[in-house]
Amino acid sequence: MSDVLQKIQSLKKEIELFEFANDQSAEEFRIKYLGTKGIVKELMSEMKNIPVEQKKEFGQILNEFKQFTESKYESLKQSSGSEKISSHDQIDYTLPGDEMPLGSRHPISLMQNSILTIFQRLGFAVAEGPEIEDDWHNFTALNLPEHHPARDMQDTFYVQQNPDWLLRTHTSNTQIREMQKNKPPIRVICPGRVYRNETISARSHCFFHQVEGLYIDEKVSFADLKQTLYFFAKEMYGKDVKIRFRPSYFPFTEPSAEMDISCTLCAGAGCTVCKRTGWLEILGCGMVHPNVLQNCGIDSEKYTGFAFGMGVERPALLKYGINDIRLFSENDVRFLKQFTSAI
Ligand code: DAH
């Protein structure tokens, strides 16, 4: 009998240490110890070999072992149900969480958004157009017919598969699309990326961003254009900024002008940024050419309008004191994460 008692002792130890990971382990336990061919049944069958005078004592020990095994099985079943996680991978809710790095807005988006916000306050709606454009929307409709010498002002990337498609050279394609879609009054501001076949350097890139503006209604005059852009310059560069208009040429406007602001760095005194002139050129503008209105089905006898277009990179370079335009498209996170600002 002492053999069997020893066996029961070591089985108890084994049961105490029984580890479990899931429901199956509890079931495995049951089959191994309490099943019809399990260890408890096997021990019961030993009874016949026990001498009569020891049967009572052995019976008690066996019963106790059976109860012990059954209670272990009950506790295994419970913990594998609701608290399945074993002690070594329990979660410590008091540990600090993993850091969640916050992204930041791209400096071009920041600059673009501040330009848009100013015009939105004046009632301009934001409109966007395609970057892959047909020749008509990018050139012809803007009074730049084929072979017009002014097409050379903008070196164009053409799409190989279709000679009629190109990467837009300016956001002016969007004013055409807006005039085709809507009836006057039209007041839109159109941000977007544009492409030109230019050598990449610290000062120029083969793609950059522009914001285009268009206002068409009855009796819109050059005075409205000046007033709108003056408001924009003051909002953007401060109330002390000076502006000047210089006559210029764009095929899609007549008359055409370029607008300068007093240098934001030297306030007009002359520095290396403004090349000692005291002025910075910020945009092109003019009264929409009657041919452009007619091309878009707008009566040029009844309606007039103004348009303007400005680059986004240059003011961003100035505002953030960056000296290389290539940084904007290199996606270096160390550069980008420096620009945190309200939307
Ligand atoms: N599209 C011109 C450019 O890319 C900018 C421009 C000038 C847009 C005058 C206009 C405008 O709408 O009226 O240089």
Residues whose N, C-alpha, C, O or C-beta is under 5 A from the ligand:
A	BS01	DAH	T169 H170 S172 G213 F250 T253 G284 C285 G286 A307 F308 G309
